[in-house]
Amino acid sequence: MAWEIFSRGYSTQGSDFSLPMLLASDFLLNGTLDNNNGTFRRFEISPWIAETKNVLSFAHRIRPVLVPDVDPNSASRTTMEHHHSHPPEFTMLAGEFLSVYSHYLPENQSYRRGCQPSKFHAIACSFFLDTAPSLPHYLLTIYHMLDDGGLLINFGPLMYRKCSMQLKQLTGSSLVNHRWLTISSRLRWCFFRFRLIRRLVRTWSITSQ
């Protein structure tokens, strides 16, 4: 998603905590260029080969997919052509969200001394807030990361899949299922105002553990 936004001419910083996702992203972004002749390489994978449910035949399981579907280096070339003086930047930041962005919070000492980091015009989240151990802490951090008038764009489920250890001990469950009214009230409590709300109804397939 970060690359998609960057390819449209915006300076972008992607962030993720998962090492497998970071390694896969690094490979797709930086490992598809053939250094010998400068050509774009695509790789054939079979992502469904280990799936045994809801398949019509073995051929469905082994059907291949070419990745990546577009040349990642094409975005850099396009943005350089259209932004000669100030081309957009693309960076990635690895680590737990609250740890790597806590310097935006007012109580941070370096923040008080005037070393204020550059804020973001928008923050886009895709299936991200459901990883929040503490939703208010995530929302307050995002609020302080945004410039005045900045946008929070979120797409994701209402099932929040993790919770703090204390809450897990109290409830006996690792799932925190928030109602939309609870989420919307917490967004308002964290000083957000709604510009657009779209509700999408989807059917999920869940395998019991």
KEKE-3310 file (N, C-alpha, C; in steps of 0.2 Angstrom, whole numbers, plus 5000, padded with zeros to 4 digits):
npx = (5004:5010:5019:5010:5004:5015:5018:5009:5014:5016:5026:5031:5030:5032:5027:5029:5027:5029:5042:5042:5034:5041:5053:5048:5042:5054:5061:5052:5052:5066:5073:5070:5076:5087:5103:5113:5109:5099:5086:5068:5063:5052:5043:5037:5025:5016:5004:4993:4996:4997:4984:4970:4956:4940:4943:4943:4950:4966:4973:4969:4975:4989:4990:4999:5005:5012:5023:5032:5016:5018:5032:5042:5052:5047:5039:5048:5055:5045:5040:5052:5053:5042:5043:5055:5062:5059:5058:5046:5049:5052:5051:5054:5049:5054:5046:5038:5023:5019:5032:5041:5035:5033:5039:5032:5023:5017:5022:5034:5052:5061:5053:5047:5058:5058:5062:5054:5047:5044:5028:5014:5003:4993:4988:4987:4979:4978:4969:4975:4973:4966:4976:4979:4985:4981:4968:4965:4978:4985:4977:4978:4992:4992:4985:4993:5003:4999:4997:4990:4973:4975:4973:4966:4965:4956:4955:4947:4943:4930:4934:4945:4961:4970:4975:4979:4990:4985:4971:4968:4970:4960:4948:4950:4952:4960:4954:4947:4932:4926:4912:4905:4900:4907:4920:4919:4916:4928:4936:4931:4934:4947:4949:4946:4937:4924:4924:4920:4911:4911:4902:4906:4900:4905:4909:4917:4928:4932:4944:4942:4952)
npy = (4994:5006:5008:5010:5022:5030:5029:5037:5049:5054:5058:5045:5035:5019:5007:4992:4978:4965:4953:4943:4949:4961:4957:4950:4962:4969:4961:4961:4975:4978:4967:4963:4968:4965:4965:4963:4966:4976:4973:4970:4958:4944:4933:4916:4909:4898:4901:4894:4881:4874:4874:4865:4865:4869:4868:4864:4855:4847:4855:4868:4871:4871:4881:4895:4911:4926:4937:4952:4961:4973:4983:4988:4998:5006:5016:5025:5030:5037:5046:5054:5059:5068:5076:5086:5095:5093:5078:5065:5055:5039:5028:5015:5009:4999:4990:4990:4999:5009:5010:5015:5027:5035:5046:5057:5060:5072:5071:5066:5069:5074:5080:5091:5099:5105:5099:5094:5082:5080:5081:5071:5073:5064:5048:5032:5017:4999:4986:4987:4994:4984:4977:4983:4984:4993:5002:5017:5022:5020:5028:5041:5043:5043:5054:5064:5063:5068:5082:5099:5097:5085:5069:5053:5038:5024:5006:4991:4978:4975:4967:4966:4959:4957:4959:4968:4960:4960:4962:4951:4941:4945:4943:4931:4929:4932:4940:4955:4962:4975:4986:4996:5008:5010:5011:5023:5032:5033:5037:5050:5055:5055:5067:5066:5070:5065:5062:5054:5039:5022:5007:4991:4975:4959:4942:4931:4917:4906:4896:4884:4883)
npz = (5000:5004:4993:4983:4986:4985:4972:4966:4967:4980:4995:5005:5020:5025:5037:5047:5058:5057:5054:5043:5034:5031:5026:5014:5008:5006:4997:4986:4982:4981:4976:4963:4952:4939:4941:4931:4918:4920:4919:4923:4934:4936:4947:4948:4958:4969:4978:4984:4986:4998:5003:5008:5009:5001:4988:4971:4963:4961:4952:4954:4966:4963:4954:4946:4950:4945:4952:4956:4951:4944:4939:4952:4952:4942:4948:4954:4943:4936:4946:4947:4934:4934:4945:4946:4954:4968:4971:4977:4992:4997:5011:5023:5039:5052:5066:5082:5082:5092:5098:5088:5084:5096:5099:5094:5103:5115:5129:5127:5130:5121:5112:5119:5120:5109:5098:5086:5076:5058:5053:5047:5033:5030:5036:5032:5035:5034:5039:5051:5064:5071:5077:5088:5104:5114:5110:5112:5114:5102:5094:5099:5097:5083:5081:5086:5077:5065:5054:5056:5051:5045:5038:5043:5037:5037:5034:5038:5049:5062:5072:5084:5086:5096:5113:5129:5141:5154:5152:5145:5155:5163:5156:5150:5137:5121:5111:5107:5105:5098:5097:5084:5088:5100:5095:5086:5096:5103:5094:5092:5105:5104:5097:5083:5068:5058:5041:5030:5030:5026:5026:5024:5020:5022:5019:5030:5030:5043:5051:5063:5078)
capx = (5000:5014:5022:5005:5003:5021:5018:5005:5017:5017:5031:5027:5034:5028:5029:5027:5031:5030:5048:5041:5031:5046:5057:5045:5042:5061:5063:5048:5054:5073:5076:5067:5080:5093:5109:5117:5106:5095:5079:5064:5062:5046:5044:5031:5024:5010:5002:4988:4998:4996:4977:4966:4949:4937:4947:4939:4955:4973:4976:4967:4980:4995:4990:5004:5004:5018:5024:5026:5013:5021:5039:5043:5056:5044:5037:5054:5057:5039:5040:5058:5051:5036:5045:5062:5066:5057:5054:5044:5053:5049:5055:5051:5051:5052:5046:5031:5020:5020:5039:5044:5032:5031:5043:5027:5018:5019:5026:5041:5056:5064:5047:5046:5064:5058:5065:5048:5048:5040:5021:5011:4997:4988:4990:4982:4979:4974:4969:4981:4970:4964:4982:4981:4984:4977:4966:4966:4985:4986:4973:4981:4998:4991:4983:4999:5008:4996:4998:4983:4969:4978:4968:4966:4961:4957:4951:4949:4938:4929:4937:4952:4963:4975:4973:4984:4990:4980:4964:4968:4969:4953:4943:4951:4952:4964:4951:4943:4928:4923:4906:4907:4899:4913:4926:4918:4916:4935:4939:4929:4937:4954:4949:4945:4930:4922:4923:4917:4911:4908:4902:4906:4898:4909:4908:4923:4929:4936:4945:4943:4959)
capy = (5000:5012:5009:5012:5029:5033:5029:5042:5056:5057:5056:5040:5031:5013:5004:4986:4975:4958:4952:4940:4954:4966:4953:4950:4968:4971:4957:4963:4981:4979:4961:4961:4971:4961:4970:4962:4970:4981:4972:4969:4951:4942:4926:4912:4906:4895:4903:4890:4874:4871:4874:4859:4866:4873:4867:4859:4850:4848:4860:4874:4872:4873:4887:4899:4918:4930:4943:4957:4962:4978:4984:4993:5003:5011:5022:5030:5033:5041:5052:5058:5063:5073:5080:5086:5099:5090:5072:5062:5050:5032:5025:5010:5009:4993:4990:4990:5006:5014:5011:5019:5033:5038:5053:5062:5062:5078:5069:5064:5074:5078:5084:5097:5103:5109:5094:5092:5079:5082:5078:5068:5075:5059:5041:5026:5010:4994:4980:4989:4995:4978:4974:4988:4981:4998:5007:5024:5024:5020:5034:5047:5043:5045:5061:5069:5062:5071:5089:5102:5096:5079:5064:5046:5034:5017:5001:4986:4974:4977:4962:4967:4952:4956:4964:4968:4954:4961:4961:4944:4938:4946:4940:4924:4928:4936:4944:4961:4963:4982:4988:5002:5014:5011:5014:5030:5037:5033:5042:5057:5057:5057:5073:5065:5071:5060:5065:5049:5032:5017:5001:4985:4969:4954:4935:4928:4910:4905:4889:4884:4881)
capz = (5000:5004:4987:4978:4987:4983:4964:4964:4968:4987:4999:5009:5024:5027:5043:5049:5064:5055:5050:5037:5029:5030:5021:5008:5005:5004:4991:4980:4981:4979:4973:4956:4947:4937:4940:4925:4912:4922:4917:4928:4934:4939:4949:4948:4964:4969:4985:4987:4986:5005:5005:5007:5009:4996:4981:4966:4960:4963:4948:4958:4972:4960:4949:4948:4950:4944:4957:4957:4945:4941:4940:4957:4950:4938:4952:4955:4937:4935:4950:4945:4928:4935:4951:4945:4959:4974:4970:4983:4995:4999:5016:5027:5046:5055:5073:5084:5081:5098:5100:5083:5084:5102:5099:5092:5109:5119:5135:5125:5132:5115:5109:5123:5119:5102:5092:5084:5070:5053:5054:5041:5030:5030:5038:5029:5038:5031:5043:5056:5070:5074:5080:5094:5111:5117:5104:5113:5114:5095:5091:5102:5094:5076:5081:5086:5071:5059:5054:5056:5045:5042:5037:5045:5032:5039:5031:5042:5053:5069:5077:5086:5087:5102:5119:5134:5145:5159:5149:5143:5161:5166:5151:5148:5129:5117:5106:5110:5099:5099:5093:5080:5092:5104:5091:5084:5102:5105:5088:5094:5111:5102:5093:5076:5066:5053:5034:5026:5033:5022:5029:5019:5023:5019:5022:5031:5032:5048:5053:5071:5080)
cpx = (5004:5017:5016:5004:5009:5021:5014:5008:5018:5023:5028:5032:5029:5031:5025:5031:5033:5037:5047:5038:5036:5051:5054:5044:5049:5063:5059:5051:5061:5076:5074:5071:5086:5099:5113:5115:5101:5087:5075:5062:5055:5047:5037:5031:5017:5007:4997:4990:4997:4989:4974:4959:4947:4941:4943:4944:4962:4976:4974:4973:4987:4995:4995:5002:5011:5018:5031:5023:5015:5028:5040:5047:5053:5041:5042:5055:5051:5039:5046:5056:5046:5038:5053:5066:5065:5054:5052:5049:5049:5054:5051:5054:5049:5052:5039:5029:5021:5027:5042:5041:5030:5034:5038:5023:5021:5023:5033:5046:5059:5059:5047:5052:5064:5060:5059:5049:5043:5033:5019:5005:4992:4992:4985:4984:4975:4975:4975:4978:4968:4970:4983:4980:4980:4975:4967:4973:4987:4983:4976:4988:4997:4989:4989:5004:5005:4996:4990:4979:4971:4972:4970:4962:4962:4952:4952:4942:4936:4931:4944:4956:4968:4972:4979:4984:4986:4973:4963:4967:4962:4948:4944:4951:4957:4961:4947:4939:4924:4917:4908:4905:4904:4919:4925:4918:4923:4938:4938:4933:4945:4955:4948:4938:4930:4921:4919:4917:4907:4908:4901:4904:4901:4908:4915:4923:4934:4937:4946:4950:4958)
cpy = (5006:5013:5012:5020:5033:5034:5034:5049:5059:5054:5051:5036:5025:5010:4997:4983:4968:4957:4948:4945:4959:4963:4952:4956:4971:4968:4960:4970:4982:4973:4959:4964:4967:4966:4969:4966:4975:4980:4970:4961:4949:4935:4923:4908:4903:4896:4898:4883:4871:4871:4868:4860:4871:4873:4862:4854:4852:4854:4867:4876:4874:4878:4892:4907:4921:4936:4946:4958:4968:4979:4989:4999:5008:5017:5027:5033:5038:5047:5057:5062:5069:5078:5081:5090:5096:5083:5069:5057:5044:5029:5020:5010:5003:4993:4991:4998:5011:5015:5016:5026:5037:5045:5058:5064:5068:5076:5067:5070:5078:5082:5091:5102:5107:5105:5091:5088:5081:5078:5076:5072:5070:5052:5036:5020:5005:4988:4981:4990:4989:4974:4978:4984:4986:5003:5014:5026:5024:5027:5040:5048:5045:5052:5066:5068:5066:5079:5092:5100:5089:5074:5057:5042:5027:5012:4995:4983:4977:4972:4964:4961:4951:4961:4963:4961:4954:4960:4954:4940:4939:4943:4933:4923:4933:4940:4949:4963:4970:4983:4995:5008:5015:5014:5021:5034:5038:5038:5049:5060:5058:5063:5072:5067:5067:5064:5061:5043:5028:5011:4995:4979:4963:4947:4932:4921:4909:4898:4889:4881:4876)
cpz = (5000:4997:4982:4979:4984:4975:4962:4965:4975:4991:5004:5014:5026:5033:5044:5054:5062:5051:5043:5031:5027:5025:5014:5004:5002:4997:4985:4978:4978:4976:4966:4950:4945:4936:4934:4919:4914:4920:4923:4928:4938:4941:4950:4955:4964:4977:4988:4987:4992:5007:5003:5007:5003:4990:4977:4963:4962:4958:4951:4963:4969:4955:4951:4947:4949:4948:4955:4950:4941:4943:4946:4956:4945:4941:4953:4949:4935:4939:4949:4939:4929:4941:4951:4951:4966:4973:4977:4986:4997:5005:5019:5034:5049:5063:5075:5084:5086:5099:5095:5082:5090:5103:5097:5098:5113:5125:5133:5127:5126:5112:5113:5122:5113:5096:5089:5077:5065:5053:5047:5039:5030:5033:5036:5032:5035:5036:5049:5063:5074:5078:5087:5100:5115:5112:5106:5112:5106:5092:5093:5098:5087:5076:5081:5080:5065:5060:5055:5050:5042:5042:5040:5041:5034:5036:5035:5046:5059:5074:5078:5089:5093:5107:5124:5138:5151:5157:5148:5149:5164:5162:5150:5140:5127:5112:5110:5104:5101:5094:5089:5084:5097:5101:5089:5090:5104:5100:5090:5100:5110:5097:5086:5075:5059:5046:5030:5030:5028:5025:5023:5022:5019:5023:5023:5033:5037:5050:5060:5072:5086)
residu = (MET:ALA:TRP:GLU:ILE:PHE:SER:ARG:GLY:TYR:SER:THR:GLN:GLY:SER:ASP:PHE:SER:LEU:PRO:MET:LEU:LEU:ALA:SER:ASP:PHE:LEU:LEU:ASN:GLY:THR:LEU:ASP:ASN:ASN:ASN:GLY:THR:PHE:ARG:ARG:PHE:GLU:ILE:SER:PRO:TRP:ILE:ALA:GLU:THR:LYS:ASN:VAL:LEU:SER:PHE:ALA:HIS:ARG:ILE:ARG:PRO:VAL:LEU:VAL:PRO:ASP:VAL:ASP:PRO:ASN:SER:ALA:SER:ARG:THR:THR:MET:GLU:HIS:HIS:HIS:SER:HIS:PRO:PRO:GLU:PHE:THR:MET:LEU:ALA:GLY:GLU:PHE:LEU:SER:VAL:TYR:SER:HIS:TYR:LEU:PRO:GLU:ASN:GLN:SER:TYR:ARG:ARG:GLY:CYS:GLN:PRO:SER:LYS:PHE:HIS:ALA:ILE:ALA:CYS:SER:PHE:PHE:LEU:ASP:THR:ALA:PRO:SER:LEU:PRO:HIS:TYR:LEU:LEU:THR:ILE:TYR:HIS:MET:LEU:ASP:ASP:GLY:GLY:LEU:LEU:ILE:ASN:PHE:GLY:PRO:LEU:MET:TYR:ARG:LYS:CYS:SER:MET:GLN:LEU:LYS:GLN:LEU:THR:GLY:SER:SER:LEU:VAL:ASN:HIS:ARG:TRP:LEU:THR:ILE:SER:SER:ARG:LEU:ARG:TRP:CYS:PHE:PHE:ARG:PHE:ARG:LEU:ILE:ARG:ARG:LEU:VAL:ARG:THR:TRP:SER:ILE:THR:SER:GLN)
# end
